[in-house]
Amino acid sequence: MCVETDNYSYLAVNNTSDCSRLKLLHNGYEKSNKAFNNLKVNKKPLKTLFNKIILIIFAMKDQSKTKVEFIPLLLTEKTDIYTIRLNEEKDTEFNKFLIMFKDSEDEYLKGDLDRIIRAIEKISENGALESYFRNEGLFKDRVCAIPLLIEPRDKTKHGTLRLYCIRVSDSLLIVGGGGLKVTDNYEADENLESKVKTLQAIDNELMKLERQKTELIDEIVNISVQID
């Protein structure tokens, strides 16, 4: 049994030769550690490399997010109506909706599209009043849909058009995307669910800005947000 007592305690070993080896290893470690601490290392390149790695990580993270811009659609004394553009695409979400259904030969869908256009015109004249919208989304968000009323039909044969929006207030409306609804709820349709979830994520970011005292009615045209 052997124990060294020069400020270090070793586990018991079988014989003195083992103690000697431990002592040699300890002394070697002391010298190596002292030599390492005395090295004059240029830490600046390491710090620069570390910063570059961090920037790359954040850049990769940002690439996974969707950039949202707010594009004026119709601005009047009663209300400001905006639509959204995602990731600097050529077409806004409202334009995509119009392009998809403007040439439909289905008489019911033509009627739906006409009702949506007329609803937007009435909103521009009277404000984004709650009475113009169909409740959608969750209780905690402001996602809604137009048209409010549709002509009765067999949904399995014709479906109905839905255009989803964020009704921020009577004086500010953000129009998103939409599509053909043939299911009982939007969650059962992958495309419609995607449109609604995009607006829910946008609304969440807008509410954060409102909590920071941002006046959306004045600043929305200058704002862009990032969503997952």
C-alpha positions in Angstrom: 0.0 0.0 0.0 1.4 3.4 -0.9 -0.1 6.9 -0.6 1.6 10.1 -1.8 0.9 13.2 0.3 2.4 16.2 -1.7 -1.0 17.9 -2.0 -2.3 15.0 -4.0 -4.0 11.7 -2.8 -3.7 8.6 -4.9 -5.7 5.4 -4.9 -3.9 2.5 -3.1 -1.8 0.4 -5.5 -0.3 -3.0 -5.2 3.4 -2.3 -4.7 6.1 0.4 -4.6 6.9 0.1 -8.3 3.3 1.1 -9.0 3.7 4.0 -6.7 6.9 5.0 -8.6 5.0 4.9 -11.9 2.2 7.1 -10.5 4.8 9.6 -9.2 6.4 9.7 -12.6 3.1 10.1 -14.4 2.1 12.9 -12.0 5.4 14.8 -12.5 5.1 14.4 -16.2 1.6 15.8 -16.1 2.7 18.8 -14.0 5.4 19.7 -16.5 3.1 19.2 -19.5 0.4 21.3 -17.9 2.8 24.1 -17.0 4.2 24.1 -20.5 0.8 24.3 -22.0 -0.3 27.1 -19.8 2.8 29.1 -20.8 2.2 28.8 -24.5 1.4 32.1 -26.2 -1.6 31.1 -28.4 -3.0 33.6 -30.8 -6.7 33.3 -29.9 -8.0 35.8 -32.5 -8.1 33.3 -35.5 -10.0 30.8 -33.3 -12.5 33.5 -32.2 -13.0 34.6 -35.8 -13.6 31.0 -36.9 -16.1 30.5 -34.0 -18.0 33.6 -35.1 -18.1 32.4 -38.7 -19.5 29.1 -37.5 -22.2 30.8 -35.5 -23.1 33.0 -38.4 -23.4 30.0 -40.7 -25.7 28.2 -38.1 -28.0 31.3 -37.9 -28.0 31.6 -41.7 -29.1 28.0 -42.1 -31.8 28.5 -39.4 -33.1 31.6 -41.3 -33.2 29.7 -44.5 -35.7 27.3 -42.9 -38.1 30.2 -42.2 -40.6 31.9 -44.5 -40.3 35.6 -45.1 -43.6 37.4 -45.2 -44.2 40.9 -46.8 -47.4 42.9 -46.7 -48.5 44.2 -50.1 -51.2 46.9 -50.4 -54.3 45.6 -52.1 -56.9 48.3 -51.5 -56.5 51.3 -49.3 -59.5 53.5 -48.5 -60.7 55.9 -45.8 -62.6 53.1 -44.1 -60.0 50.3 -44.2 -56.6 49.3 -45.4 -56.6 45.9 -47.2 -53.2 44.1 -47.7 -52.3 40.8 -49.0 -49.1 38.8 -48.4 -46.1 37.7 -50.4 -44.0 34.8 -49.3 -40.2 34.5 -49.8 -40.2 37.3 -52.4 -42.2 35.3 -54.9 -43.6 37.0 -58.0 -47.2 36.5 -57.1 -49.0 37.4 -53.8 -51.2 34.8 -52.2 -54.3 36.6 -53.3 -53.0 36.7 -56.9 -52.4 33.0 -56.8 -56.0 32.5 -55.6 -57.4 34.6 -58.5 -55.2 32.9 -61.1 -56.3 29.5 -59.9 -60.0 30.1 -60.1 -60.7 33.1 -62.5 -61.2 30.8 -65.5 -63.3 28.1 -63.7 -66.1 26.8 -65.8 -68.0 25.6 -62.7 -71.0 28.0 -62.3 -71.0 27.6 -58.5 -67.3 28.5 -58.2 -67.8 31.5 -60.5 -70.5 32.6 -58.1 -68.2 32.1 -55.1 -65.4 34.1 -56.7 -67.9 36.9 -57.5 -69.1 37.0 -53.9 -65.5 37.1 -52.6 -64.7 40.1 -54.9 -67.9 41.9 -53.9 -67.2 41.2 -50.2 -63.7 42.8 -50.6 -65.3 45.8 -52.3 -67.9 46.2 -49.5 -65.2 45.9 -46.9 -63.2 48.7 -48.6 -66.4 50.9 -48.4 -67.6 50.1 -44.9 -64.6 48.7 -43.0 -63.6 45.2 -42.1 -66.7 44.6 -39.9 -67.1 41.2 -38.2 -70.4 40.6 -40.0 -68.6 40.1 -43.3 -66.5 37.1 -42.2 -66.9 33.5 -41.4 -65.1 32.4 -38.3 -62.1 30.1 -38.9 -58.9 29.2 -37.1 -58.6 29.1 -33.4 -60.2 31.1 -30.6 -56.9 32.9 -29.8 -56.2 34.1 -33.4 -57.9 36.4 -35.8 -58.1 34.2 -38.9 -61.4 34.3 -40.7 -62.8 33.6 -44.2 -64.9 34.9 -47.0 -67.5 34.6 -48.4 -69.9 34.5 -45.5 -72.8 33.2 -47.5 -72.7 30.7 -50.3 -75.3 29.3 -52.7 -76.5 25.8 -51.5 -75.0 22.9 -53.5 -73.8 19.4 -53.4 -70.3 19.9 -52.0 -69.1 16.5 -53.2 -69.7 17.6 -56.8 -68.8 21.3 -56.7 -67.2 22.3 -53.5 -67.0 25.9 -52.3 -64.3 28.6 -52.4 -62.7 29.9 -49.3 -60.4 32.9 -49.1 -58.7 33.2 -45.7 -57.8 36.5 -44.0 -56.5 38.1 -40.8 -59.0 40.6 -39.5 -56.8 42.8 -37.4 -59.4 45.4 -36.8 -62.3 47.2 -38.5 -59.6 49.3 -40.3 -57.0 46.7 -41.2 -57.5 43.5 -43.1 -54.8 41.1 -44.3 -55.9 38.8 -47.2 -54.1 35.5 -47.4 -54.5 32.5 -49.7 -57.4 30.1 -50.2 -58.7 27.2 -52.2 -61.5 24.8 -53.0 -63.2 23.3 -49.9 -64.9 19.9 -50.3 -64.5 18.8 -46.7 -66.4 19.6 -43.6 -63.5 21.5 -42.1 -60.3 23.0 -43.3 -58.1 20.6 -41.2 -59.2 17.7 -43.4 -57.7 19.4 -46.5 -53.9 19.6 -46.6 -53.9 22.8 -48.9 -56.5 24.7 -46.8 -54.9 23.7 -43.5 -51.5 25.0 -44.9 -53.2 28.4 -45.8 -54.8 28.8 -42.4 -51.6 27.8 -40.5 -49.6 30.3 -42.4 -52.0 33.1 -41.4 -52.0 31.8 -37.8 -48.2 32.0 -37.7 -48.3 35.5 -39.2 -51.0 36.7 -36.8 -48.9 35.4 -33.9 -45.9 37.6 -35.1 -48.2 40.6 -35.6 -49.6 40.2 -32.0 -46.0 40.2 -30.7 -45.4 43.5 -32.5 -48.7 44.9 -31.1 -47.5 44.0 -27.6 -44.4 46.1 -28.3 -46.7 49.0 -29.1 -46.3 48.9 -32.8 -49.1 50.6 -34.6 -49.8 48.1 -37.4 -52.2 50.4 -39.3 -49.3 52.8 -39.8 -46.3 50.5 -40.0 -47.6 47.3 -41.8 -46.3 48.5 -45.2 -42.8 48.7 -43.8 -42.9 45.4 -41.8 -41.7 42.0 -42.8 -41.9 39.0 -40.5 -40.3 35.5 -40.4 -42.4 32.4 -39.7 -41.6 28.7 -39.4 
